[in-house]
Amino acid sequence: MSEKKQRLLSLDILRGITVAGMILVNNGYGESFEMLRHSKWNGMTPCDLVFPFFLFIVGISTYLSLSKCSFQPSAQVVWKIIRRTVLLFAIGLAINWFDHAIEGDLLSFGHLRIWAVLQRIALCYGIVSIFVLFVNHKYILPTIILLLLGYAAILVCGNGYAEDTSNILARVDLSLFGYDHLYHKSPVDPEGLLGTISSLAHVLIGFLCGKAIKVNRDVKDKVVALFVAGTVMVILGYLLSYGLPLNKRIWSPSYVLVTCGLAALLQGLLMVIIDIKGKHKWTTFFRVFGINPLFLYVASEVFAIVFGHVGISETVFNGIHSVITHPQTASLAYALSFVTFNFFLGYILYKKKIYIKL
């Protein structure tokens, strides 16, 4: 197996681990273990790693993809970026709409939530892709620093750590989009507009790690670069957390650094296991999720909505709970069964070599 294929396999596995993790933590039924729930405010649980890991991978993939055209902007490349951005955002909106439509509310546009996971991915992918096409790459690191410092200033000056509507993130979303179009389970929309600022830095960090993977010819050099970058970011992130605590819901600068650092370390570790030691027989399960990540994530969201509406989720969980009486363990077993269901869907595509991309 060539180095290129090995490298891409390790990235597929990281992507697959992340997508499977996203489906797992999104689909616990009833009372989940604390580690499988997002932190309520400050702090970080393992559950809080999956989405930032995916944004980090978006950055790596953006570098690898655009390097094929040597980062030379053309009408065709720019149109492809715009098209993919719009489609991602539209799919995210469609999922939000479908959640209402299946209940009979087909005309839910007056209270349709604008933001969600795919919408943030779309904005970050689109903005970063255009940026790296038209701006000299020597300005990327200063841009990351400027974005994180600027966002930190917004949080400090705008009461950004307040878990109420006085928070500047909540106030901006409310004034621009209105209450009916926002997340209602907390005062601050976790995928709101201002949080995109630090998320852009997040994807740019992934982009630079993608560059380190691409330009270092020897696999060991790639691993060293990722380990050094990951360690530095984790240390800086935890030091920064003393003034700006880790917080997923506001996507704090410390959260960006720590999660990017951990993602880089995991990517380096996978390269050691897969690329250097050649141990990849265990990877099939995660590769299935890694080669069709968007399709399987969207499918999982749609199936979760349908299963919840028609009562399949409740029936399956009750059956599991009748055997596993501990509620958190039963919830985990249900989530694992749902991940397995999506795996078999992806495995059919995998065996037929069908890759669904935008």
Buried (B, 14 or more C-beta within 10 A) or exposed (E): EEEEEBBBBBBBBBBBBBBBBBBBBBBBBBEBBEEBBBBEBBBBBEBBBBBBBBBBBBBBBBBBBBBEEEBEBEEEBBEBBEEBBEBBBEBBBBBBBBBBBBEEBEEBEEBBBBBBBBBBBBBBBBBBBBBBBEEEEEEBEEBBEEBBEBBBEBBEEBBBBBBEEEBBBBBBBBEEBEEEBBBEEBBBBBBBBBBBBBBBBBBBBBBBBBBBBBEBEEBEEBBBBBBEBBBEBBEBBBEBBEEBBBBBBBBBBBBBBBBBBBBBBBBBBBBBBBBBEEEBEEBEBBBBBBBBBBBBBBBBBBBBBEBBEEEEBEEBBBEBBEEBEEBBEBBBBBBBBBBEBBBEBBBEBBEEEEEBEE
